[in-house]
Amino acid sequence: MSNTIKRHQTGPVHSRVVEHGSVVYIAGTTADNRSASCKEQTEEILTKIDAFLALGGTNKSRLLTATVWLTDMRQKEQMDAAWKAWVDPENKPARACVESRLGTPDTLVEIMVTAAK
């Protein structure tokens, strides 16, 4: 395993994508359209995650873990609908889903994933 660490889209507080060896880490991702429903925010996030995974040289079929934060667990069904339409049915990651306050009141969902290359 290589000890090389590659960081992509590094900003003032974090990197969006970090590659280490054969693992790609995607930072917690939120939607830009915060006026959208939970399902629509989730769809936007998953599209962004696809691009971040590609930047790290992998894709959703290689997901290892996912953590989902919702501001209201009553919206889990909406998030799950988007998730089920997106996730590779043959290669589902280990996943946790928890309720939490997020960075802004209009952020309804945040997702963080880890994938193998």
N, CA, C and O atoms as a printed pandas DataFrame, in Angstrom:
     atom_number atom_name residue_name chain_id  residue_number  x_coord  y_coord  z_coord
0              1         N          MET        A               1    0.847   -1.170    0.000
1              2        CA          MET        A               1    0.000    0.000    0.000
2              3         C          MET        A               1    0.894    1.235    0.000
3              4         O          MET        A               1    1.873    1.314    0.741
4              5         N          SER        A               2    0.543    2.175   -0.829
5              6        CA          SER        A               2    1.283    3.417   -0.922
6              7         C          SER        A               2    0.973    4.318    0.270
7              8         O          SER        A               2   -0.157    4.363    0.756
8              9         N          ASN        A               3    2.000    5.035    0.732
9             10        CA          ASN        A               3    1.799    6.005    1.804
10            11         C          ASN        A               3    1.452    7.379    1.262
11            12         O          ASN        A               3    1.295    8.332    2.026
12            13         N          THR        A               4    1.331    7.483   -0.049
13            14        CA          THR        A               4    1.010    8.757   -0.678
14            15         C          THR        A               4   -0.428    9.160   -0.347
15            16         O          THR        A               4   -1.349    8.344   -0.402
16            17         N          ILE        A               5   -0.593   10.416   -0.007
17            18        CA          ILE        A               5   -1.924   10.970    0.233
18            19         C          ILE        A               5   -2.160   12.055   -0.796
19            20         O          ILE        A               5   -1.355   12.976   -0.927
20            21         N          LYS        A               6   -3.263   11.954   -1.531
21            22        CA          LYS        A               6   -3.652   12.970   -2.509
22            23         C          LYS        A               6   -4.917   13.645   -2.013
23            24         O          LYS        A               6   -5.864   12.977   -1.599
24            25         N          ARG        A               7   -4.931   14.973   -2.054
25            26        CA          ARG        A               7   -6.090   15.734   -1.617
26            27         C          ARG        A               7   -6.620   16.544   -2.790
27            28         O          ARG        A               7   -5.855   17.168   -3.525
28            29         N          HIS        A               8   -7.939   16.526   -2.958
29            30        CA          HIS        A               8   -8.591   17.241   -4.059
30            31         C          HIS        A               8   -9.586   18.245   -3.499
31            32         O          HIS        A               8  -10.201   18.017   -2.457
32            33         N          GLN        A               9   -9.733   19.354   -4.202
33            34        CA          GLN        A               9  -10.682   20.406   -3.827
34            35         C          GLN        A               9  -10.510   20.795   -2.359
35            36         O          GLN        A               9  -11.451   20.759   -1.566
36            37         N          THR        A              10   -9.278   21.166   -2.031
37            38        CA          THR        A              10   -8.953   21.566   -0.670
38            39         C          THR        A              10   -9.337   23.022   -0.451
39            40         O          THR        A              10   -8.976   23.898   -1.236
40            41         N          GLY        A              11  -10.067   23.263    0.616
41            42        CA          GLY        A              11  -10.500   24.616    0.971
42            43         C          GLY        A              11   -9.934   25.019    2.311
43            44         O          GLY        A              11   -8.993   24.399    2.806
44            45         N          PRO        A              12  -10.500   26.052    2.898
45            46        CA          PRO        A              12   -9.967   26.563    4.165
46            47         C          PRO        A              12  -10.135   25.625    5.353
47            48         O          PRO        A              12   -9.377   25.726    6.317
48            49         N          VAL        A              13  -11.108   24.715    5.313
49            50        CA          VAL        A              13  -11.320   23.839    6.472
50            51         C          VAL        A              13  -11.236   22.342    6.175
51            52         O          VAL        A              13  -11.118   21.544    7.105
52            53         N          HIS        A              14  -11.293   21.941    4.900
53            54        CA          HIS        A              14  -11.218   20.512    4.595
54            55         C          HIS        A              14  -10.952   20.274    3.110
55            56         O          HIS        A              14  -11.007   21.192    2.292
56            57         N          SER        A              15  -10.663   19.015    2.791
57            58        CA          SER        A              15  -10.561   18.570    1.408
58            59         C          SER        A              15  -11.825   17.800    1.085
59            60         O          SER        A              15  -12.299   17.014    1.905
60            61         N          ARG        A              16  -12.378   18.016   -0.103
61            62        CA          ARG        A              16  -13.595   17.290   -0.513
62            63         C          ARG        A              16  -13.306   15.814   -0.722
63            64         O          ARG        A              16  -14.131   14.965   -0.385
64            65         N          VAL        A              17  -12.125   15.498   -1.281
65            66        CA          VAL        A              17  -11.760   14.120   -1.602
66            67         C          VAL        A              17  -10.325   13.884   -1.134
67            68         O          VAL        A              17   -9.434   14.686   -1.415
68            69         N          VAL        A              18  -10.108   12.779   -0.419
69            70        CA          VAL        A              18   -8.763   12.396   -0.001
70            71         C          VAL        A              18   -8.543   10.951   -0.429
71            72         O          VAL        A              18   -9.357   10.070   -0.148
72            73         N          GLU        A              19   -7.427   10.727   -1.115
73            74        CA          GLU        A              19   -7.033    9.377   -1.528
74            75         C          GLU        A              19   -5.842    8.947   -0.685
75            76         O          GLU        A              19   -4.879    9.698   -0.526
76            77         N          HIS        A              20   -5.912    7.742   -0.149
77            78        CA          HIS        A              20   -4.780    7.156    0.569
78            79         C          HIS        A              20   -4.737    5.677    0.242
79            80         O          HIS        A              20   -5.664    4.931    0.559
80            81         N          GLY        A              21   -3.663    5.265   -0.387
81            82        CA          GLY        A              21   -3.565    3.874   -0.802
82            83         C          GLY        A              21   -4.706    3.534   -1.741
83            84         O          GLY        A              21   -4.900    4.190   -2.765
84            85         N          SER        A              22   -5.458    2.506   -1.387
85            86        CA          SER        A              22   -6.558    2.066   -2.244
86            87         C          SER        A              22   -7.921    2.518   -1.720
87            88         O          SER        A              22   -8.948    1.935   -2.070
88            89         N          VAL        A              23   -7.929    3.561   -0.879
89            90        CA          VAL        A              23   -9.183    4.045   -0.296
90            91         C          VAL        A              23   -9.383    5.517   -0.647
91            92         O          VAL        A              23   -8.440    6.309   -0.644
92            93         N          VAL        A              24  -10.642    5.865   -0.951
93            94        CA          VAL        A              24  -11.025    7.246   -1.254
94            95         C          VAL        A              24  -12.057    7.677   -0.218
95            96         O          VAL        A              24  -13.061    7.000    0.002
96            97         N          TYR        A              25  -11.791    8.811    0.410
97            98        CA          TYR        A              25  -12.669    9.371    1.439
98            99         C          TYR        A              25  -13.336   10.621    0.876
99           100         O          TYR        A              25  -12.659   11.520    0.378
100          101         N          ILE        A              26  -14.651   10.676    0.955
101          102        CA          ILE        A              26  -15.411   11.830    0.473
102          103         C          ILE        A              26  -15.962   12.557    1.696
103          104         O          ILE        A              26  -16.622   11.954    2.543
104          105         N          ALA        A              27  -15.686   13.851    1.778
105          106        CA          ALA        A              27  -16.152   14.657    2.907
106          107         C          ALA        A              27  -17.677   14.686    2.947
107          108         O          ALA        A              27  -18.344   14.384    1.956
108          109         N          GLY        A              28  -18.213   15.050    4.100
109          110        CA          GLY        A              28  -19.653   15.246    4.216
110          111         C          GLY        A              28  -20.125   16.217    3.148
111          112         O          GLY        A              28  -19.576   17.309    3.003
112          113         N          THR        A              29  -21.142   15.816    2.404
113          114        CA          THR        A              29  -21.603   16.570    1.244
114          115         C          THR        A              29  -23.052   16.989    1.442
115          116         O          THR        A              29  -23.891   16.194    1.867
116          117         N          THR        A              30  -23.333   18.243    1.129
117          118        CA          THR        A              30  -24.688   18.779    1.240
118          119         C          THR        A              30  -25.121   19.343   -0.105
119          120         O          THR        A              30  -24.307   19.514   -1.012
120          121         N          ALA        A              31  -26.396   19.626   -0.221
121          122        CA          ALA        A              31  -26.955   20.180   -1.460
122          123         C          ALA        A              31  -26.740   21.692   -1.510
123          124         O          ALA        A              31  -26.693   22.358   -0.476
124          125         N          ASP        A              32  -26.612   22.211   -2.704
125          126        CA          ASP        A              32  -26.552   23.662   -2.903
126          127         C          ASP        A              32  -27.958   24.256   -2.862
127          128         O          ASP        A              32  -28.155   25.363   -2.361
128          129         N          ASN        A              33  -28.942   23.509   -3.395
129          130        CA          ASN        A              33  -30.326   23.977   -3.417
130          131         C          ASN        A              33  -30.996   23.627   -2.101
131          132         O          ASN        A              33  -31.589   22.558   -1.960
132          133         N          ARG        A              34  -30.899   24.520   -1.156
133          134        CA          ARG        A              34  -31.416   24.259    0.180
134          135         C          ARG        A              34  -32.913   24.515    0.299
135          136         O          ARG        A              34  -33.498   24.281    1.357
136          137         N          SER        A              35  -33.543   24.993   -0.780
137          138        CA          SER        A              35  -34.999   25.159   -0.744
138          139         C          SER        A              35  -35.699   23.884   -1.231
139          140         O          SER        A              35  -36.928   23.804   -1.219
140          141         N          ALA        A              36  -34.926   22.905   -1.654
141          142        CA          ALA        A              36  -35.467   21.647   -2.184
142          143         C          ALA        A              36  -35.921   20.730   -1.049
143          144         O          ALA        A              36  -35.555   20.918    0.111
144          145         N          SER        A              37  -36.727   19.733   -1.415
145          146        CA          SER        A              37  -37.183   18.723   -0.458
146          147         C          SER        A              37  -36.007   17.842   -0.032
147          148         O          SER        A              37  -34.933   17.896   -0.632
148          149         N          CYS        A              38  -36.214   17.047    0.985
149          150        CA          CYS        A              38  -35.182   16.122    1.437
150          151         C          CYS        A              38  -34.774   15.167    0.314
151          152         O          CYS        A              38  -33.587   14.897    0.128
152          153         N          LYS        A              39  -35.751   14.659   -0.431
153          154        CA          LYS        A              39  -35.449   13.751   -1.540
154          155         C          LYS        A              39  -34.624   14.467   -2.612
155          156         O          LYS        A              39  -33.648   13.916   -3.122
156          157         N          GLU        A              40  -35.018   15.686   -2.946
157          158        CA          GLU        A              40  -34.288   16.436   -3.970
158          159         C          GLU        A              40  -32.888   16.805   -3.492
159          160         O          GLU        A              40  -31.939   16.751   -4.274
160          161         N          GLN        A              41  -32.743   17.176   -2.234
161          162        CA          GLN        A              41  -31.408   17.458   -1.709
162          163         C          GLN        A              41  -30.547   16.196   -1.772
163          164         O          GLN        A              41  -29.374   16.259   -2.142
164          165         N          THR        A              42  -31.125   15.062   -1.414
165          166        CA          THR        A              42  -30.386   13.797   -1.461
166          167         C          THR        A              42  -29.956   13.478   -2.888
167          168         O          THR        A              42  -28.814   13.078   -3.110
168          169         N          GLU        A              43  -30.842   13.645   -3.847
169          170        CA          GLU        A              43  -30.488   13.390   -5.256
170          171         C          GLU        A              43  -29.331   14.270   -5.692
171          172         O          GLU        A              43  -28.412   13.799   -6.363
172          173         N          GLU        A              44  -29.366   15.550   -5.317
173          174        CA          GLU        A              44  -28.272   16.455   -5.684
174          175         C          GLU        A              44  -26.960   16.005   -5.033
175          176         O          GLU        A              44  -25.911   15.993   -5.676
176          177         N          ILE        A              45  -27.032   15.641   -3.772
177          178        CA          ILE        A              45  -25.839   15.182   -3.053
178          179         C          ILE        A              45  -25.256   13.947   -3.727
179          180         O          ILE        A              45  -24.043   13.865   -3.918
180          181         N          LEU        A              46  -26.091   12.996   -4.085
181          182        CA          LEU        A              46  -25.605   11.754   -4.693
182          183         C          LEU        A              46  -24.966   12.015   -6.058
183          184         O          LEU        A              46  -24.003   11.341   -6.422
184          185         N          THR        A              47  -25.482   12.971   -6.808
185          186        CA          THR        A              47  -24.860   13.370   -8.078
186          187         C          THR        A              47  -23.470   13.952   -7.803
187          188         O          THR        A              47  -22.511   13.644   -8.512
188          189         N          LYS        A              48  -23.369   14.782   -6.786
189          190        CA          LYS        A              48  -22.071   15.340   -6.412
190          191         C          LYS        A              48  -21.107   14.238   -5.983
191          192         O          LYS        A              48  -19.933   14.254   -6.353
192          193         N          ILE        A              49  -21.608   13.279   -5.200
193          194        CA          ILE        A              49  -20.762   12.173   -4.737
194          195         C          ILE        A              49  -20.244   11.370   -5.921
195          196         O          ILE        A              49  -19.083   10.961   -5.920
196          197         N          ASP        A              50  -21.076   11.133   -6.931
197          198        CA          ASP        A              50  -20.601   10.448   -8.146
198          199         C          ASP        A              50  -19.378   11.163   -8.723
199          200         O          ASP        A              50  -18.390   10.520   -9.076
200          201         N          ALA        A              51  -19.446   12.490   -8.818
201          202        CA          ALA        A              51  -18.339   13.268   -9.382
202          203         C          ALA        A              51  -17.107   13.196   -8.476
203          204         O          ALA        A              51  -15.984   13.070   -8.964
204          205         N          PHE        A              52  -17.315   13.275   -7.156
205          206        CA          PHE        A              52  -16.185   13.194   -6.233
206          207         C          PHE        A              52  -15.526   11.815   -6.290
207          208         O          PHE        A              52  -14.300   11.713   -6.249
208          209         N          LEU        A              53  -16.327   10.765   -6.385
209          210        CA          LEU        A              53  -15.774    9.415   -6.509
210          211         C          LEU        A              53  -14.943    9.297   -7.780
211          212         O          LEU        A              53  -13.854    8.723   -7.756
212          213         N          ALA        A              54  -15.446    9.835   -8.891
213          214        CA          ALA        A              54  -14.703    9.800  -10.153
214          215         C          ALA        A              54  -13.380   10.558  -10.018
215          216         O          ALA        A              54  -12.355   10.118  -10.538
216          217         N          LEU        A              55  -13.402   11.680   -9.331
217          218        CA          LEU        A              55  -12.185   12.457   -9.103
218          219         C          LEU        A              55  -11.144   11.623   -8.358
219          220         O          LEU        A              55   -9.943   11.764   -8.589
220          221         N          GLY        A              56  -11.612   10.759   -7.467
221          222        CA          GLY        A              56  -10.719    9.881   -6.717
222          223         C          GLY        A              56  -10.409    8.572   -7.415
223          224         O          GLY        A              56   -9.708    7.724   -6.863
224          225         N          GLY        A              57  -10.924    8.398   -8.621
225          226        CA          GLY        A              57  -10.623    7.199   -9.401
226          227         C          GLY        A              57  -11.452    5.984   -9.040
227          228         O          GLY        A              57  -10.979    4.854   -9.168
228          229         N          THR        A              58  -12.679    6.195   -8.591
229          230        CA          THR        A              58  -13.532    5.072   -8.227
230          231         C          THR        A              58  -14.986    5.400   -8.565
231          232         O          THR        A              58  -15.252    6.390   -9.246
232          233         N          ASN        A              59  -15.922    4.584   -8.099
233          234        CA          ASN        A              59  -17.339    4.816   -8.375
234          235         C          ASN        A              59  -18.189    4.166   -7.285
235          236         O          ASN        A              59  -17.671    3.492   -6.395
236          237         N          LYS        A              60  -19.498    4.378   -7.370
237          238        CA          LYS        A              60  -20.401    3.922   -6.306
238          239         C          LYS        A              60  -20.445    2.405   -6.132
239          240         O          LYS        A              60  -20.863    1.933   -5.075
240          241         N          SER        A              61  -20.033    1.634   -7.122
241          242        CA          SER        A              61  -20.003    0.179   -6.959
242          243         C          SER        A              61  -18.891   -0.257   -6.011
243          244         O          SER        A              61  -18.841   -1.418   -5.606
244          245         N          ARG        A              62  -18.002    0.667   -5.656
245          246        CA          ARG        A              62  -16.861    0.373   -4.782
246          247         C          ARG        A              62  -17.035    0.975   -3.380
247          248         O          ARG        A              62  -16.089    0.998   -2.593
248          249         N          LEU        A              63  -18.248    1.461   -3.070
249          250        CA          LEU        A              63  -18.490    2.052   -1.750
250          251         C          LEU        A              63  -18.267    1.028   -0.646
251          252         O          LEU        A              63  -18.658   -0.133   -0.761
252          253         N          LEU        A              64  -17.627    1.487    0.428
253          254        CA          LEU        A              64  -17.415    0.659    1.610
254          255         C          LEU        A              64  -18.366    1.062    2.728
255          256         O          LEU        A              64  -19.026    0.213    3.327
256          257         N          THR        A              65  -18.435    2.365    3.006
257          258        CA          THR        A              65  -19.284    2.874    4.072
258          259         C          THR        A              65  -19.983    4.155    3.631
259          260         O          THR        A              65  -19.530    4.855    2.725
260          261         N          ALA        A              66  -21.085    4.435    4.289
261          262        CA          ALA        A              66  -21.801    5.701    4.095
262          263         C          ALA        A              66  -22.395    6.100    5.436
263          264         O          ALA        A              66  -22.913    5.267    6.180
264          265         N          THR        A              67  -22.309    7.392    5.726
265          266        CA          THR        A              67  -22.971    7.942    6.900
266          267         C          THR        A              67  -23.912    9.029    6.407
267          268         O          THR        A              67  -23.514    9.920    5.657
268          269         N          VAL        A              68  -25.162    8.945    6.837
269          270        CA          VAL        A              68  -26.193    9.899    6.437
270          271         C          VAL        A              68  -26.689   10.602    7.689
271          272         O          VAL        A              68  -27.045    9.964    8.680
272          273         N          TRP        A              69  -26.707   11.929    7.629
273          274        CA          TRP        A              69  -27.278   12.727    8.712
274          275         C          TRP        A              69  -28.529   13.406    8.187
275          276         O          TRP        A              69  -28.510   14.020    7.121
276          277         N          LEU        A              70  -29.624   13.294    8.942
277          278        CA          LEU        A              70  -30.886   13.947    8.613
278          279         C          LEU        A              70  -31.254   14.899    9.746
279          280         O          LEU        A              70  -31.007   14.602   10.915
280          281         N          THR        A              71  -31.840   16.035    9.405
281          282        CA          THR        A              71  -32.286   16.946   10.452
282          283         C          THR        A              71  -33.588   16.464   11.086
283          284         O          THR        A              71  -33.926   16.855   12.202
284          285         N          ASP        A              72  -34.313   15.612   10.365
285          286        CA          ASP        A              72  -35.597   15.119   10.862
286          287         C          ASP        A              72  -35.774   13.685   10.377
287          288         O          ASP        A              72  -35.956   13.450    9.182
288          289         N          MET        A              73  -35.723   12.735   11.292
289          290        CA          MET        A              73  -35.816   11.317   10.920
290          291         C          MET        A              73  -37.144   10.989   10.241
291          292         O          MET        A              73  -37.256    9.957    9.578
292          293         N          ARG        A              74  -38.147   11.847   10.395
293          294        CA          ARG        A              74  -39.414   11.612    9.695
294          295         C          ARG        A              74  -39.244   11.753    8.179
295          296         O          ARG        A              74  -40.127   11.346    7.424
296          297         N          GLN        A              75  -38.139   12.316    7.730
297          298        CA          GLN        A              75  -37.876   12.461    6.293
298          299         C          GLN        A              75  -36.999   11.331    5.741
299          300         O          GLN        A              75  -36.586   11.371    4.583
300          301         N          LYS        A              76  -36.721   10.334    6.568
301          302        CA          LYS        A              76  -35.863    9.229    6.142
302          303         C          LYS        A              76  -36.413    8.512    4.915
303          304         O          LYS        A              76  -35.646    8.086    4.052
304          305         N          GLU        A              77  -37.720    8.378    4.833
305          306        CA          GLU        A              77  -38.325    7.704    3.680
306          307         C          GLU        A              77  -37.989    8.428    2.372
307          308         O          GLU        A              77  -37.704    7.787    1.361
308          309         N          GLN        A              78  -38.025    9.763    2.395
309          310        CA          GLN        A              78  -37.665   10.549    1.210
310          311         C          GLN        A              78  -36.202   10.327    0.831
311          312         O          GLN        A              78  -35.873   10.118   -0.337
312          313         N          MET        A              79  -35.325   10.377    1.846
313          314        CA          MET        A              79  -33.905   10.165    1.590
314          315         C          MET        A              79  -33.679    8.756    1.056
315          316         O          MET        A              79  -32.945    8.564    0.086
316          317         N          ASP        A              80  -34.313    7.771    1.691
317          318        CA          ASP        A              80  -34.153    6.378    1.252
318          319         C          ASP        A              80  -34.626    6.169   -0.186
319          320         O          ASP        A              80  -34.027    5.380   -0.917
320          321         N          ALA        A              81  -35.681    6.857   -0.602
321          322        CA          ALA        A              81  -36.167    6.716   -1.984
322          323         C          ALA        A              81  -35.080    7.143   -2.968
323          324         O          ALA        A              81  -34.829    6.456   -3.959
324          325         N          ALA        A              82  -34.439    8.270   -2.695
325          326        CA          ALA        A              82  -33.352    8.732   -3.568
326          327         C          ALA        A              82  -32.159    7.785   -3.479
327          328         O          ALA        A              82  -31.548    7.451   -4.494
328          329         N          TRP        A              83  -31.833    7.360   -2.272
329          330        CA          TRP        A              83  -30.691    6.458   -2.062
330          331         C          TRP        A              83  -30.888    5.140   -2.820
331          332         O          TRP        A              83  -29.982    4.683   -3.517
332          333         N          LYS        A              84  -32.069    4.531   -2.683
333          334        CA          LYS        A              84  -32.334    3.242   -3.334
334          335         C          LYS        A              84  -32.276    3.353   -4.855
335          336         O          LYS        A              84  -31.848    2.414   -5.525
336          337         N          ALA        A              85  -32.701    4.489   -5.406
337          338        CA          ALA        A              85  -32.637    4.692   -6.856
338          339         C          ALA        A              85  -31.201    4.866   -7.332
339          340         O          ALA        A              85  -30.903    4.621   -8.501
340          341         N          TRP        A              86  -30.308    5.286   -6.437
341          342        CA          TRP        A              86  -28.918    5.593   -6.811
342          343         C          TRP        A              86  -27.942    4.468   -6.509
343          344         O          TRP        A              86  -27.092    4.157   -7.343
344          345         N          VAL        A              87  -28.042    3.857   -5.350
345          346        CA          VAL        A              87  -27.027    2.899   -4.909
346          347         C          VAL        A              87  -26.974    1.686   -5.830
347          348         O          VAL        A              87  -27.998    1.254   -6.360
348          349         N          ASP        A              88  -25.772    1.140   -6.017
349          350        CA          ASP        A              88  -25.597   -0.080   -6.809
350          351         C          ASP        A              88  -26.225   -1.227   -6.013
351          352         O          ASP        A              88  -25.743   -1.555   -4.929
352          353         N          PRO        A              89  -27.306   -1.851   -6.538
353          354        CA          PRO        A              89  -28.016   -2.875   -5.749
354          355         C          PRO        A              89  -27.168   -4.099   -5.428
355          356         O          PRO        A              89  -27.464   -4.827   -4.481
356          357         N          GLU        A              90  -26.122   -4.329   -6.206
357          358        CA          GLU        A              90  -25.250   -5.489   -5.968
358          359         C          GLU        A              90  -24.088   -5.154   -5.032
359          360         O          GLU        A              90  -23.376   -6.052   -4.582
360          361         N          ASN        A              91  -23.896   -3.874   -4.742
361          362        CA          ASN        A              91  -22.717   -3.456   -3.967
362          363         C          ASN        A              91  -23.073   -2.371   -2.952
363          364         O          ASN        A              91  -22.483   -1.290   -2.962
364          365         N          LYS        A              92  -24.023   -2.652   -2.088
365          366        CA          LYS        A              92  -24.439   -1.673   -1.085
366          367         C          LYS        A              92  -23.377   -1.577    0.008
367          368         O          LYS        A              92  -22.835   -2.593    0.444
368          369         N          PRO        A              93  -23.081   -0.354    0.449
369          370        CA          PRO        A              93  -22.094   -0.184    1.519
370          371         C          PRO        A              93  -22.714   -0.425    2.894
371          372         O          PRO        A              93  -23.935   -0.498    3.036
372          373         N          ALA        A              94  -21.855   -0.547    3.898
373          374        CA          ALA        A              94  -22.327   -0.469    5.273
374          375         C          ALA        A              94  -22.788    0.972    5.450
375          376         O          ALA        A              94  -22.101    1.898    5.018
376          377         N          ARG        A              95  -23.955    1.173    6.085
377          378        CA          ARG        A              95  -24.499    2.532    6.173
378          379         C          ARG        A              95  -25.087    2.805    7.543
379          380         O          ARG        A              95  -25.709    1.935    8.153
380          381         N          ALA        A              96  -24.885    4.021    8.018
381          382        CA          ALA        A              96  -25.527    4.506    9.238
382          383         C          ALA        A              96  -26.356    5.717    8.862
383          384         O          ALA        A              96  -25.991    6.468    7.957
384          385         N          CYS        A              97  -27.463    5.911    9.548
385          386        CA          CYS        A              97  -28.325    7.072    9.324
386          387         C          CYS        A              97  -28.748    7.591   10.692
387          388         O          CYS        A              97  -29.362    6.876   11.484
388          389         N          VAL        A              98  -28.408    8.845   10.950
389          390        CA          VAL        A              98  -28.707    9.432   12.253
390          391         C          VAL        A              98  -29.362   10.795   12.097
391          392         O          VAL        A              98  -29.216   11.459   11.071
392          393         N          GLU        A              99  -30.087   11.198   13.135
393          394        CA          GLU        A              99  -30.700   12.521   13.161
394          395         C          GLU        A              99  -29.762   13.476   13.890
395          396         O          GLU        A              99  -29.220   13.160   14.949
396          397         N          SER        A             100  -29.584   14.664   13.289
397          398        CA          SER        A             100  -28.653   15.632   13.855
398          399         C          SER        A             100  -28.965   17.035   13.354
399          400         O          SER        A             100  -29.532   17.194   12.273
400          401         N          ARG        A             101  -28.605   18.045   14.123
401          402        CA          ARG        A             101  -28.638   19.396   13.579
402          403         C          ARG        A             101  -27.470   19.513   12.623
403          404         O          ARG        A             101  -26.381   19.013   12.906
404          405         N          LEU        A             102  -27.682   20.163   11.503
405          406        CA          LEU        A             102  -26.631   20.320   10.502
406          407         C          LEU        A             102  -26.183   21.776   10.453
407          408         O          LEU        A             102  -26.664   22.602   11.229
408          409         N          GLY        A             103  -25.269   22.091    9.549
409          410        CA          GLY        A             103  -24.621   23.388    9.501
410          411         C          GLY        A             103  -25.523   24.593    9.339
411          412         O          GLY        A             103  -25.226   25.669    9.859
412          413         N          THR        A             104  -26.628   24.421    8.616
413          414        CA          THR        A             104  -27.589   25.513    8.445
414          415         C          THR        A             104  -28.987   24.941    8.631
415          416         O          THR        A             104  -29.191   23.749    8.404
416          417         N          PRO        A             105  -29.956   25.758    9.040
417          418        CA          PRO        A             105  -31.311   25.253    9.288
418          419         C          PRO        A             105  -31.996   24.673    8.053
419          420         O          PRO        A             105  -32.885   23.832    8.182
420          421         N          ASP        A             106  -31.597   25.108    6.861
421          422        CA          ASP        A             106  -32.239   24.615    5.637
422          423         C          ASP        A             106  -31.496   23.446    5.000
423          424         O          ASP        A             106  -31.894   22.967    3.938
424          425         N          THR        A             107  -30.422   22.984    5.636
425          426        CA          THR        A             107  -29.741   21.760    5.189
426          427         C          THR        A             107  -30.490   20.592    5.809
427          428         O          THR        A             107  -30.510   20.445    7.031
428          429         N          LEU        A             108  -31.100   19.766    4.985
429          430        CA          LEU        A             108  -31.928   18.666    5.477
430          431         C          LEU        A             108  -31.178   17.344    5.565
431          432         O          LEU        A             108  -31.554   16.463    6.338
432          433         N          VAL        A             109  -30.110   17.204    4.768
433          434        CA          VAL        A             109  -29.374   15.936    4.720
434          435         C          VAL        A             109  -27.905   16.212    4.381
435          436         O          VAL        A             109  -27.581   17.144    3.644
436          437         N          GLU        A             110  -27.041   15.383    4.933
437          438        CA          GLU        A             110  -25.605   15.407    4.623
438          439         C          GLU        A             110  -25.151   13.961    4.529
439          440         O          GLU        A             110  -25.566   13.118    5.325
440          441         N          ILE        A             111  -24.295   13.677    3.552
441          442        CA          ILE        A             111  -23.834   12.292    3.344
442          443         C          ILE        A             111  -22.325   12.292    3.185
443          444         O          ILE        A             111  -21.756   13.136    2.493
444          445         N          MET        A             112  -21.681   11.319    3.845
445          446        CA          MET        A             112  -20.236   11.118    3.755
446          447         C          MET        A             112  -20.002    9.662    3.376
447          448         O          MET        A             112  -20.629    8.769    3.945
448          449         N          VAL        A             113  -19.100    9.408    2.417
449          450        CA          VAL        A             113  -18.843    8.046    1.984
450          451         C          VAL        A             113  -17.333    7.757    1.922
451          452         O          VAL        A             113  -16.501    8.660    1.831
452          453         N          THR        A             114  -17.028    6.463    1.977
453          454        CA          THR        A             114  -15.683    5.960    1.788
454          455         C          THR        A             114  -15.781    4.849    0.744
455          456         O          THR        A             114  -16.713    4.045    0.767
456          457         N          ALA        A             115  -14.802    4.812   -0.181
457          458        CA          ALA        A             115  -14.846    3.801   -1.239
458          459         C          ALA        A             115  -13.456    3.218   -1.484
459          460         O          ALA        A             115  -12.438    3.866   -1.238
460          461         N          ALA        A             116  -13.440    1.990   -1.970
461          462        CA          ALA        A             116  -12.194    1.373   -2.435
462          463         C          ALA        A             116  -11.944    1.846   -3.861
463          464         O          ALA        A             116  -12.876    2.202   -4.582
464          465         N          LYS        A             117  -10.680    1.846   -4.256
465          466        CA          LYS        A             117  -10.352    2.193   -5.640
466          467         C          LYS        A             117  -10.570    0.988   -6.517
467          468         O          LYS        A             117  -10.352    1.058   -7.727
